[in-house]
Amino acid sequence: MLAASFARRSALGASAQALRSVSTWANVPAGPPDPILGVSEAFKADKDPRKINLGVGAYRDEQGKPYILPTVKRAEELIAASLPDKEYLPITGLPEFTKNAARLAYGAESGAIKQGIVSVAQSISGTGALRIGGAFLARHYPHSKAIYVPVPTWGNHIPLFRDSGLEVRGYRYFNKETVGLDFEGLKADLKAAPEQSIVLLHACAHNPTGIDPTPEQWAEISDIVKEKNLFPFFDMAYQGFASGSTTKDAFAIRHFVEQGHQIALAQSFAKNMGLYGERVGAFSLTTADPEEKARVDSQLKIIIRPMYSNPPLHGARVANAILSDVALYSQWESEVKGMADRIISMREKLYNTLKDDLNTPGDWKHIKSQIGMFSFTGLTPPQTKALAEKAHVYMTGDGRISMAGLNGGNIEYFAQSVDKAVRGQL
């Protein structure tokens, strides 16, 4: 009997073990790899000394190294000397920072700033600002749950807004034939959008194309948005980093507000202050009056509190130290212009090398006319694949490159490799 009981227990134990071996998560499918991460992993695994990584959207100096702005170093010294605490921030962040972030975007002389009708919350960089905005619009925008984004747009926009509860649609932006702005297509699609739809606009340095509307084109877009009663949501991740001027790069936002639009705005300080890992950003909305602003403020807190409770402290202190000190702010503007100017010089050098030195087939004017960190080169997926496998040059499959990854030490090799890829000689 004892043996039979032991056998039954053993069988039951084996059965239980078999059940336990089937994990709760056994049917979770593998997600697709992140295209940027894949580029970086391939680059790291490559042992060739000539290898170049043009996939990552982070600034690099002339030696190809990460760059910490001198103003950021000085701000951190000042913060450390003040012996600050490590207490929680309020739900909407460091009040001094959000005030100065709004002033940077809208302008100190903006009527919305002077009237105190900009509702602003610190966010976890630009991505967090977009997510807060998406959640707020999904919950409170009364007219539509459809958001129109440019085609192409930053890859994270689409899942981010979908996960926020919005329906993502597209409007034409990029003309593959001219490697430029499809302005007529853009206008036609915005005019065809249902009235009171939400439209996402890249304020400057469009990612991934590097193609921006001119001020005159922005004025036309503003008129269409007003005519169709669309709601403009601006994503501004590169203020100052595109042209070298924080004022010039904020033109679209300030023009829309001056023209009477109510807008939403996502800001990031990752690129223009090099605070990538500090995750510093802001989300803001223009409102009708201070009473409406107070109500919007309360609803932003309700969205943020269960999402992440409150934002990080250190990066906001660094950004605010720069924005609130006249001398540091002036120096920072010079540093931002220096970064922008270096990228612009790389565009000039690349264009001249391809066109004049190598006589590479094709029209490469778009290299110079595009702006900001990224450039759509016009290279095809087979050409980018060949560049990675044969020349150790890494970029996304659509031919987008980060201009910040080019420098005096690698740009000639890159141009020569592109020339060979275009000619089919790799």
Secondary structure as UniProt FT lines:
FT   HELIX           2..21
FT   TURN            24..27
FT   HELIX           35..45
FT   TURN            49..50
FT   STRAND          52..53
FT   TURN            62..63
FT   HELIX           70..81
FT   TURN            91..92
FT   HELIX           95..106
FT   TURN            108..109
FT   HELIX           111..114
FT   TURN            115..116
FT   STRAND          118..124
FT   HELIX           125..140
FT   STRAND          146..151
FT   TURN            155..156
FT   HELIX           157..164
FT   STRAND          167..172
FT   STRAND          174..175
FT   TURN            176..179
FT   STRAND          180..181
FT   HELIX           183..192
FT   TURN            195..196
FT   STRAND          198..202
FT   TURN            207..209
FT   HELIX           215..227
FT   TURN            228..229
FT   STRAND          231..236
FT   TURN            239..243
FT   HELIX           246..249
FT   HELIX           251..258
FT   TURN            259..260
FT   STRAND          264..268
FT   TURN            270..272
FT   HELIX           276..278
FT   STRAND          280..286
FT   HELIX           290..308
FT   HELIX           314..324
FT   HELIX           326..352
FT   HELIX           353..357
FT   HELIX           365..369
FT   STRAND          374..376
FT   HELIX           381..391
FT   STRAND          393..394
FT   TURN            397..398
FT   STRAND          400..402
FT   HELIX           403..405
FT   TURN            408..410
FT   HELIX           411..423
//
